[in-house]
Amino acid sequence: MVYARARLRCFGDYIDAMKINWKYFAGSLFAFLGFGGCIRIDIGGGLAMYGQPTAHYKLIGNVKGPDGKPVEGIQAVFVPREDGAYPHENDTLYSDAQGHFEKGRLKYDWPDDFKDAKLILEDVDGPENGSFKGKTLTRNALKMEQTQKGDGAWYEGAYTVSADVTLDKDE
């Protein structure tokens, strides 16, 4: 009888150990599958989520000479971050015959970084369409308008960034 109790106690310990191991296995599996990010946290009362803030942008602009006529062939480089941490995010556009450049639905991470944004305009076609001095517009000279609200979570919404620029002749 004493042997049976000891054996039963050992079997009970084995079952308890299996329960603990099962909990660790299940917790690891759920964490691996991403379920750990769906818990409520006490800080701010929001949900912990994976991802990062993003926003969509449309860049539009017009380039004119000192006489008010449109200038074709001007390179416009939009630099969202001045520190150059993400050079792959720089967008290069060229003005058309009407002096217009446009690119829609740019998607950027961390939209708060646009506080250092700038637009660099350079005459890269030489004397073909006239020679003009380059110009750099900082964030304060760019017009940024929110065109669509965000979802209250990671999506910050849609914005239009625009600039109307007059370039001086390069003599």
N, C-alpha and C positions, 0 to 999 in steps of 0.2 A: 504494500500500500504506500509506503514511504517512497518507493521507487517510482510508482505511478504518479504521485503528486509532483515529484521532482521532474519527471518527464513532462508532465502537463505544464508545469511552470516554465520549463525550457521551451516548449512549443508555443506557449503564450508570449514569451520574450521574442521568439522568432517572428510571430505575427505582428507584435508591436514594432519590431525593427523593420519589417516589410512595409508597414503603414508609413513610417518615417521616410524610408527610401522612396516609396511611391510619391509622397508629397514633394520630395526634392526633384524627382524625375518629372512629375507633372508641372511643377513650377518652372523648371528649366525649359521644358517643351513649350509652355505658354510664352515664356519670355523670348524664346527663339522665334516664335511665330508672331511676336509683336503685341501680344495681349497685355504685356506689362505697361504699355503706353496708354491704355484705356482706363486707367484708374483716376478717381478724383483726387486732387491734391488740395491741401488746406490753404496754400498760398494763393490768394486771389480767388479761390473757389472755382477755378476753371478746370478744364480737362487738360491733362498732359498729352501732347500729341507729337508725332514725328513730323518733320518737315521744316520749312523755313518760309518767311514771308516773301511773297512775290507780287508783282504788279505788271500790268500790260501798259505799254507806252506807244504812242504814235508820234513820230517826229516829222514836223512839216516846217518849211521855211521858204522865203523868197529872197533873192539876191538882186540888187540893183546897183548900177553905177552912179556916179555923182550927178549925171544928167537925168536920172530917174528911169533909164531904160534897163530892161532885164539883162542879166549877164549869164551867159551859158558857159559851162565847163568849169565852174568853181567847185572845188572839193570841200565838202562839209564833213568833218569828223566829229561825231558825238562821243564824248568821253564821260561816262557816268560817274567815275571815281577819279579824283585828281591824283591819288597816291599811286595809281597804276597797278594796283593789286590784281586786277582782272583785265588785262589788255585785250583778251578775246571778246570782251563785251563792247569794245569800241566799234561803232558803226560808221562806215564810210559811204557817203552819198555824193552825187554830182548834180549840179543844177542843169536843167534842160534849157531849151530855147526860150522859154518863158521865164527863166530865172528861178524856177520852182524845183524844190527837192522834197521828197516825201518817202517815208518808210513806216509802215503800219505794223501793229501787233508785236512790238519788241517786248520780250519778256525778261525782266530783271529780277534777281534775288535781292533782298534787303533794300527795298525802295528808300529807306531813310538815307542811304548813301548818296542820294542825288543832291544833297546840300552842297557838294563839291563839284557838281556837273559843269561841263563847259562844252562849247561848240567852237571848233577851230575851222576857220574858212581860209582856203589858200587857192591862189590861181595857179593851177598845175598844167594848163594847156599852152602856156607861153603867150605870145602875141596873137595867137589865132583868133581869139574873141576879145582882144584888148588885154592890156596888162594892168593888173590891179594889186594893191597891197593886201596882204593877209590881215585877218582880224580874228581875235579870240573873244568870245562872249562867255562871261561867267554865269553862274546860276541866277544871279540877280537880274541879268539882262535877258534871260530866257523867260518866256511866259509859260507857266505850267498850270493847266486847268484839269480838274478831275471830271471825267465824263461818265464814270460809272462807279457806284459805291462798292466797297468791299463786302465780304461775307461775314465780317466780324471775327473771323478766325485768322487764317494765314494769308488769304487773298486780300490785298490792299486796294483793289479796284483797277480802273483804267484811267489813264491820263493822256492828255495831248500836250506835247512840248513844242512850242512854236517860236519862230524868230523871223523878223523882217530886217534884213541887213542892207546897208548901203556901204559899198566899198569905194575907197579912194583910188584914183588912177595912180599907177606906178610909172614914174617918168624917168 
